[in-house]
Protein backbone atom coordinates (compact mmCIF):
# COMPACT_ATOMS: atom_id res chain seq x y z
CA UNK A 1 0.00 0.00 0.00
CA UNK A 2 1.08 3.56 -0.54
CA UNK A 3 0.20 5.89 2.31
CA UNK A 4 1.28 9.53 2.51
CA UNK A 5 4.04 8.96 -0.05
CA UNK A 6 5.50 5.88 1.66
CA UNK A 7 5.19 2.27 0.59
CA UNK A 8 4.14 -0.18 3.31
CA UNK A 9 3.60 -3.91 2.74
CA UNK A 10 1.10 -6.22 4.44
CA UNK A 11 3.52 -6.90 7.30
CA UNK A 12 3.94 -3.14 7.91
CA UNK A 13 7.52 -3.10 6.63
CA UNK A 14 9.08 -0.33 4.58
CA UNK A 15 11.20 -2.58 2.33
CA UNK A 16 9.48 -1.43 -0.87
CA UNK A 17 9.83 2.20 0.18
CA UNK A 18 13.54 1.77 0.94
CA UNK A 19 14.15 0.02 -2.38
CA UNK A 20 12.43 2.76 -4.38
CA UNK A 21 14.40 5.51 -2.60
CA UNK A 22 17.65 3.61 -3.17
CA UNK A 23 16.87 3.17 -6.87
CA UNK A 24 16.12 6.89 -7.32
CA UNK A 25 19.32 7.85 -5.51
CA UNK A 26 21.38 5.49 -7.66
CA UNK A 27 19.98 6.96 -10.87
CA UNK A 28 20.70 10.51 -9.77
CA UNK A 29 24.22 9.70 -8.56
CA UNK A 30 24.87 8.14 -11.97
CA UNK A 31 23.88 11.46 -13.57
CA UNK A 32 26.16 13.30 -11.17
CA UNK A 33 29.08 11.09 -12.20
CA UNK A 34 28.34 11.69 -15.88
CA UNK A 35 28.29 15.44 -15.31
CA UNK A 36 31.62 15.18 -13.51
CA UNK A 37 33.03 13.18 -16.44
CA UNK A 38 32.18 16.08 -18.77
CA UNK A 39 34.08 18.49 -16.50
CA UNK A 40 31.07 20.45 -15.35
CA UNK A 41 31.87 23.23 -12.88
CA UNK A 42 32.12 21.99 -9.26
CA UNK A 43 29.64 24.62 -8.09
CA UNK A 44 27.05 23.29 -10.53
CA UNK A 45 27.75 19.74 -9.34
CA UNK A 46 27.19 20.83 -5.74
CA UNK A 47 23.92 22.51 -6.73
CA UNK A 48 22.83 19.38 -8.61
CA UNK A 49 23.60 17.28 -5.53
CA UNK A 50 21.72 19.61 -3.22
CA UNK A 51 18.67 19.85 -5.44
CA UNK A 52 18.30 16.34 -6.81
CA UNK A 53 19.98 13.93 -4.41
CA UNK A 54 19.57 15.44 -0.94
CA UNK A 55 15.90 16.05 -1.67
CA UNK A 56 15.20 12.33 -1.84
TAQUI-V967595 format. One record per pair of residues at least 24 apart in sequence whose C-alpha atoms are under 10 Angstrom apart, sorted by the first residue. I is the first residue (numbers start at 1). J is the second residue. Records with the same first field share a line. If there is no record, write none. Layout:
# TAQUI-V967595
I->J / J
This chain:
# TAQUI-V967595
21->56
22->56
24->52 / 53 / 56
25->52 / 53 / 54 / 55 / 56
26->53
27->53
28->52 / 53 / 56
29->53
